Amino acid sequence: MSLKKTKGRQKINIKKIEREEDMLVTLSKRKNGIYKKLCELSVLCDVNVAFLGYTGSGKPYTFGSTSFHAVAEHFLNGKASSSSSSLQRPVDRDYKAKIQELCELYNNMIDAVRAEEVKATKTAASMEPLPEDAWWKVPLAEVKDQEEMKHYLERFERLYEKLSYELAARRERNNTAENDK
């Protein structure tokens, strides 16, 4: 009889994951699991399923058994198909309006993301390539002069400060955007 080398599947406490990297990995894995379960539900029960989720950064992702838009249109129009359950109840018009508003918001966000991707691509294409002999690529072991070493240290510190400032500004913009939602 051999001893187990791993703990196997264990029950975890459900709470917010603090590390962003771990959060992204968990989202990726669980998102795929949700897609799989929705697909199984759709096939096993012969139902149309739609799922809409947003990441912490506001990036949307969707799933639909036929397509997300087809299921949303079917839901908004309220037309019952011949295979629908007798338990299906009519949808309140306020909910339809809210769903329509969410669909429009989703489409606007997708358009904005695509426009931002085009803008980023154009910006990246217009940037000059970095020179091969950039100052930060100089091996410090090759620098013999003490004054030159101090000069490089000052440049690294300025670069670090610029990057820190830029990172703080981006975080602030993201936090402001999340709070506005």
Buried (B, 14 or more C-beta within 10 A) or exposed (E): EEEEEEEEEEEEEEEEEEEEEEBBEEBEEEBEEBBEEBEEEBEEEEBBBBBBEEEEEEEBBBBBBEEBBEBBBBBBEEEEEEEEEEEEEEEEEEEBEEBBEEBEEBEEBEEEEEEEEEEEEEEEEEEEEEEEEEEEEEEEEEBEEEEEEEEBEEEEEEEEEEEEEEEEEEEEEEEEEEEEE
